[in-house]
């Protein structure tokens, strides 16, 4: 009889470009966020982010990152699309209603049939 394999969920986290400066306590927020995601997924979720100003590496360098270029939105989106097999869900953390980079992350999630979730955060 075959044992069922445990399904892991890979969640890509993208933040607005100025998150570290606008969030009241970015380290605390990210730490709590990680704890909640792990608890909600029965320890089956893995978080990772992107490099550069739309990622969390400057807040928490323990989160693995996909290498992307964020010099322009088209390049950013293309690199997310090329990496889309690596993640099952996209989570964005933003307080602005329409950031073009956040929108491109949403479009990649939608076009590849991935779950997309948007969270806000407490501002300074």
WOMO-V585709 format. One record per backbone hydrogen bond with DSSP energy under -1.0 kcal/mol. CO is the residue of the C=O (numbers start at 0). NH is the residue of the N-H. E is the energy in kcal/mol with one decimal. If there is no record, write none. Layout:
co: [CO | CO]
nh: [NH | NH]
e: [E | E]
//
This chain:
co: [8 | 9 | 9 | 10 | 11 | 13 | 15 | 17 | 18 | 21 | 24 | 25 | 26 | 27 | 28 | 29 | 30 | 31 | 32 | 33 | 34 | 35 | 36 | 37 | 38 | 43 | 45 | 47 | 48 | 51 | 53 | 55 | 55 | 59 | 63 | 65 | 71 | 72 | 73 | 74 | 75 | 76 | 77 | 78 | 80 | 82 | 87 | 88 | 89 | 90 | 91 | 92 | 98 | 99 | 100 | 101 | 102 | 103 | 104 | 105 | 106 | 107 | 108 | 109 | 114 | 116 | 118 | 121]
nh: [45 | 87 | 88 | 47 | 90 | 92 | 18 | 21 | 22 | 123 | 28 | 29 | 30 | 31 | 32 | 33 | 34 | 35 | 36 | 37 | 38 | 39 | 40 | 42 | 41 | 8 | 10 | 12 | 65 | 54 | 14 | 58 | 59 | 62 | 48 | 50 | 75 | 76 | 77 | 78 | 79 | 80 | 81 | 82 | 83 | 85 | 114 | 11 | 116 | 13 | 118 | 15 | 102 | 103 | 104 | 105 | 106 | 107 | 108 | 109 | 110 | 111 | 113 | 112 | 89 | 91 | 93 | 23]
e: [-3.2 | -3.1 | -1.7 | -2.4 | -3.2 | -2.1 | -1.9 | -1.8 | -2.7 | -2.4 | -2.7 | -2.6 | -2.3 | -2.6 | -2.7 | -2.7 | -2.2 | -2.4 | -2.4 | -2.4 | -2.3 | -2.9 | -1.6 | -3.0 | -1.3 | -2.8 | -3.2 | -2.9 | -3.0 | -1.5 | -2.4 | -1.7 | -3.2 | -1.3 | -2.6 | -2.1 | -2.1 | -2.8 | -2.5 | -2.3 | -1.9 | -2.8 | -2.5 | -1.1 | -1.3 | -2.5 | -1.1 | -2.8 | -2.3 | -2.7 | -3.1 | -1.9 | -2.7 | -1.9 | -1.8 | -2.2 | -2.6 | -2.2 | -2.1 | -2.8 | -3.1 | -1.4 | -3.2 | -1.5 | -2.9 | -2.8 | -2.7 | -3.2]
//
